[in-house]
Amino acid sequence: MDTGYTRRDVTELLEALGDYGTFLFISSSAVYPETTPQPFRERAAAGYNAIWKQYGMDKAEAEQALQQRDPQAYILRPPLSL
């Protein structure tokens, strides 16, 4: 399980792990634009969120890095509140 924040965080962890079993990444609902209808659908497109700004973009990029390396990894996007 990982709660990395950036693409670099995820990449460095995966390189350090070597072989592993199931990978769970704790991301954030901040990856969805604030205009995305709620409740969010898993397949909704990630994009810039004017409330969470760079945090959401960094989490989305971390997800992409993980999916490129391990398409079978699980990504959990819990909701955030202000």
N, C-alpha and C positions, 0 to 999 in steps of 0.2 A: 504494500500500500504506500502511496506517495501523495504528498500534498504540495509538490513543487509549484513554483510560481511562473517560471519562464521556460522557454525552449531549452535554454542552456541547462537549467536545473534538471530537466527530464533526461536530456541527452547524457549529461555527466553521470547521472544515477544509473542509467541503463548500461553505459560502458563499464561502470564499476561493478555492477551486479554479475555480469557474465550470464550464466544460465540461471533461470528462475522458473517458477511455476506460473500461476495466475497473477496478473498485474492489475491492480485497482488504483486508478488515479482519481483523487478528489479534486474536482475542478470547481466550477461556480456557475450559477445562473447568470452571472455578470457577462457571460459570453454572448448572451442574446441582446439584440438592440432593445432599448426601453420601449419601443413601439410594437414589439412582438406581442401578439395576443396571449393572455394568460388564461388558464395554466399553460406553461410552455410544453410543447411537444418535443420529444426526443429528436425528431428529424428537422426541427426548425433550424433555419440557417443561423450560424454564429455571425456576429458582426459588431461594429462599434456601438457602444452603449454610452450615451452622453452623461449618465449618472456615474458609472463606474470607470469610465475613461480607459486609461492605459492598463489598469488592473485586468479588466475583461479581455482586452486585446492580448495581453501577455498570457493569460490562462488559455485562450483560444489557440495561440501559437504553440503552447506547451502540449495541448491536446493533439494538434496536428503532428508534432514531432513524435509523440508516442504512437499515434496511429500509423505513421510511416514505418516505424521500427517494429511495432507489434499490433497488427490489425485485430488480434483477438483480445487485446486488453479491454478492460471495463473502465468506463468513465462515468463518474457520478457527479451530477451538477446540482448540489443543494441550493435552495433559494437563500438570498441575502435580504436583509432589511436595513434601512437607514436608522 
